[in-house]
Amino acid sequence: MKKKKQPWPTKDAMEQIYEMKLWGDYHSSFYSGSGSHDPNIVDPYIAAVTQFLTSFKTPITLCDLGCGDFNIGRQLLSHTQKYIAVDIVNSLIAHNRTQFEADHLEFYCLDIAKDKLPDGDCALVRQVLQHLSNQEVAAILEKLNKYRYIVLTEHLPNGSFIPNKDIISGQGIRLKKQSGLDILAPPFNFKVFAEKQLLATIPQDHKGVITTTLYQVW
Ligand SMILES: C[S@@+](CC[C@H](N)C(=O)[O-])C[C@H]1O[C@@H](n2cnc3c(N)ncnc32)[C@H](O)[C@@H]1O
């Protein structure tokens, strides 16, 4: 009898991605992939999120959930009152602590599907949920409504698609199933007060579109 494929715990899967450099290498000990480094993708993102962050009279507290190698976070840091960056990979967080230092910056190793999320005004969730199973996405969404704002970035298919097909958490994303995440659609039905698309960028390989949406939750 064929054995049913048992998913790895997400922490093990993410650790292996960094250890085996499955998202690429570029001579750095930790590399979160071209989506975190390609200037065609990163520069417009930094510009759009900077505009949002600087629209507040008083800078806000940002919680970067799944911060990866912090190439994104380091470029947003100066526009925040406090920046809390978390990731599931312990060694990555330990490495980030040695690379990036600021009085208002804190790094924590957390599993955002299982652990209590840090307090803040806005959650930045960039190309994280796309790697996670529907069960984990649902567990995360239950906690995300503590933030007034969510800036969510997801890699989606071009054109129309059936959202939220389930995947096993890991390196891959729903694009391989011609699907992508829509947190407002079933089975999640996440409730928000307002929604605004900040950005849609076509990656260099022309596979899908990377969209960034600002949700005002309450
Ligand atoms: C593709 S990388 C994106 C990194 C960063 N957000 C960026 O855009 O540059 C996805 C990151 O999410 C982290 N991650 C995945 N599942 C997580 C979880 N349950 N809790 C915390 N971090 C998680 C991974 O370890 C990885 O660093």
The ligand as an SDF file (V2000), in Angstrom:
LIG
                    3D

 27 29  0  0  0  0  0  0  0  0999 V2000
    9.8590   33.8280    1.1900 C   0  0  0  0  0  0  0  0  0  0  0  0
   10.4300   34.2850    2.7610 S   0  0  0  0  0  0  0  0  0  0  0  0
    9.9880   36.0310    2.7940 C   0  0  0  0  0  0  0  0  0  0  0  0
   10.8170   36.8050    3.7900 C   0  0  0  0  0  0  0  0  0  0  0  0
   10.4480   38.2890    3.9360 C   0  0  0  0  0  0  0  0  0  0  0  0
    9.0760   38.4570    4.3910 N   0  0  0  0  0  0  0  0  0  0  0  0
   10.6590   39.0240    2.6430 C   0  0  0  0  0  0  0  0  0  0  0  0
    9.6780   39.3590    1.9760 O   0  0  0  0  0  0  0  0  0  0  0  0
   11.8230   39.2590    2.3070 O   0  0  0  0  0  0  0  0  0  0  0  0
    9.2380   33.5640    3.8850 C   0  0  0  0  0  0  0  0  0  0  0  0
    9.6900   33.6430    5.3530 C   0  0  0  0  0  0  0  0  0  0  0  0
    8.6020   33.2650    6.1990 O   0  0  0  0  0  0  0  0  0  0  0  0
    9.1350   32.5100    7.2850 C   0  0  0  0  0  0  0  0  0  0  0  0
    8.0350   31.7040    7.8570 N   0  0  0  0  0  0  0  0  0  0  0  0
    7.3510   30.7120    7.2480 C   0  0  0  0  0  0  0  0  0  0  0  0
    6.4400   30.1830    8.0940 N   0  0  0  0  0  0  0  0  0  0  0  0
    6.5330   30.8760    9.2510 C   0  0  0  0  0  0  0  0  0  0  0  0
    5.8660   30.7920   10.5060 C   0  0  0  0  0  0  0  0  0  0  0  0
    4.9120   29.8750   10.7310 N   0  0  0  0  0  0  0  0  0  0  0  0
    6.2280   31.6470   11.4890 N   0  0  0  0  0  0  0  0  0  0  0  0
    7.1980   32.5830   11.2730 C   0  0  0  0  0  0  0  0  0  0  0  0
    7.8810   32.6970   10.1120 N   0  0  0  0  0  0  0  0  0  0  0  0
    7.5500   31.8530    9.0980 C   0  0  0  0  0  0  0  0  0  0  0  0
   10.2330   31.6900    6.6270 C   0  0  0  0  0  0  0  0  0  0  0  0
   11.1540   31.1790    7.5470 O   0  0  0  0  0  0  0  0  0  0  0  0
   10.8390   32.7170    5.6700 C   0  0  0  0  0  0  0  0  0  0  0  0
   11.8880   33.4140    6.2700 O   0  0  0  0  0  0  0  0  0  0  0  0
  1  2  1  0
  2  3  1  0
  2 10  1  0
  3  4  1  0
  4  5  1  0
  5  6  1  0
  5  7  1  0
  7  8  2  0
  7  9  1  0
 10 11  1  0
 11 12  1  0
 11 26  1  0
 12 13  1  0
 13 14  1  0
 13 24  1  0
 14 15  1  0
 14 23  1  0
 15 16  2  0
 16 17  1  0
 17 18  1  0
 17 23  2  0
 18 19  1  0
 18 20  2  0
 20 21  1  0
 21 22  2  0
 22 23  1  0
 24 25  1  0
 24 26  1  0
 26 27  1  0
M  CHG  2   2   1   9  -1
M  END
$$$$
